[in-house]
Amino acid sequence: MNGLPRFNRGLSAHDVRHYFVASGVWELPAAEGPGWRRLFGGWQASPIVTYAAGQPTTARLGYDAARTGTTSDDAESGQRPNLVPGRSNNPVTGDPNGWVDVTAFSAPEPGFLGNLGRNTVIGPDLATVDFALVKRVGLPQLGDGGSLDLRFEAFNLFNRTNFDLPTVDRMAIFDEDGVSEDAGRITSAGRGRELQFGLKLRF
């Protein structure tokens, strides 16, 4: 298979077709008057919005169907299933319990390589909003430049579940007995919402 470069031609594992990031800073007006009014004025709000399309992965075989004598049963073996005629080579369902529609593939005949290309399956996208509120309170009692920084940060503010790719093991659509158990299932995700508060004293 190493002598057939076209056999492994496909998308880079790092191919993310769409990537969007927008950020901004909003200065809230300062307020004069009693302490509570000063507390609620003069904050700096900073949102960061990120969207990224999914990364590609490969549907493969978990056994030596082509009888190449390879000792590897993972993605390095280079053995992949056949694509059922008329079906998409990116048959994603959107369901993390079965991200790939396994009926789009068939096991190749013994001694033959499958015709599916490399990295044709696109994984879940990513969308997240991070947000920060920062306020600097002057403390002249501490001398020139004395201040207290108040900071509130939220990561993945809306707590969206950003699923990872299925593991390499679960992208083995077929084993020697047929369709693999949990083929195409996603079992992990990025971090959920995280909130943190901080204080910094400058003097």
Backbone hydrogen bonds, N-H to C=O, Kabsch-Sander energy under -0.5 kcal/mol:
donor,donor_aa,acceptor,acceptor_aa,energy
4,L,1,M,-1.7
7,F,4,L,-1.6
8,N,4,L,-0.6
8,N,5,P,-1.2
9,R,6,R,-1.1
11,L,118,R,-0.8
15,D,12,S,-1.8
16,V,14,H,-0.8
17,R,15,D,-0.6
20,F,51,Y,-3.3
22,A,49,V,-2.4
24,G,47,P,-1.6
26,W,45,A,-3.0
27,E,25,V,-0.5
28,L,26,W,-0.8
28,L,43,W,-3.1
37,R,34,P,-0.8
38,R,34,P,-1.8
39,L,35,G,-2.0
40,F,36,W,-1.3
41,G,37,R,-0.7
42,G,29,P,-1.4
44,Q,134,V,-2.6
45,A,26,W,-2.9
45,A,43,W,-0.5
46,S,132,A,-2.8
48,I,130,D,-2.7
49,V,22,A,-3.3
50,T,128,T,-2.8
51,Y,20,F,-2.8
52,A,126,L,-2.7
53,A,18,H,-2.9
57,T,121,V,-2.7
60,R,171,M,-2.6
61,L,79,Q,-2.4
62,G,174,F,-2.8
65,A,63,Y,-1.8
67,R,64,D,-0.8
77,S,74,D,-1.9
78,G,75,A,-1.3
82,N,106,S,-3.0
84,V,82,N,-0.5
84,V,104,A,-2.9
87,R,84,V,-2.1
92,V,90,N,-2.1
93,T,99,W,-2.1
94,G,99,W,-0.5
98,G,95,D,-1.9
99,W,96,P,-0.5
99,W,184,G,-2.1
101,D,91,P,-2.7
102,V,100,V,-1.1
104,A,101,D,-1.8
105,F,102,V,-1.7
106,S,82,N,-2.0
111,G,65,A,-3.0
112,F,109,E,-2.1
114,G,80,R,-0.9
116,L,81,P,-1.9
118,R,9,R,-0.8
121,V,57,T,-2.0
122,I,120,T,-0.5
123,G,55,Q,-3.3
126,L,52,A,-2.9
128,T,50,T,-2.4
130,D,48,I,-2.8
131,F,154,A,-2.8
132,A,46,S,-1.2
133,L,152,F,-2.9
134,V,44,Q,-2.3
135,K,150,L,-2.5
137,V,135,K,-0.6
137,V,148,L,-2.9
138,G,136,R,-0.6
139,L,146,G,-3.0
142,L,139,L,-2.2
143,G,140,P,-2.0
146,G,143,G,-2.2
147,S,202,R,-1.8
148,L,137,V,-2.6
149,D,200,K,-3.2
150,L,135,K,-3.3
150,L,148,L,-0.5
151,R,198,G,-2.3
152,F,133,L,-2.7
153,E,196,Q,-2.7
154,A,131,F,-3.1
155,F,194,E,-2.9
157,L,129,V,-3.5
159,N,156,N,-2.4
162,N,160,R,-0.8
163,F,161,T,-0.8
164,D,188,S,-2.2
171,M,167,T,-0.7
171,M,168,V,-1.0
172,A,169,D,-1.3
173,I,60,R,-1.9
173,I,171,M,-1.2
174,F,60,R,-0.8
175,D,178,G,-3.0
178,G,175,D,-1.7
180,S,173,I,-2.9
183,A,180,S,-1.4
184,G,170,R,-4.1
185,R,182,D,-2.0
186,I,96,P,-3.5
190,G,162,N,-3.2
194,E,155,F,-2.2
196,Q,153,E,-2.3
198,G,151,R,-2.7
200,K,149,D,-1.9
202,R,147,S,-3.5
202,R,200,K,-0.6
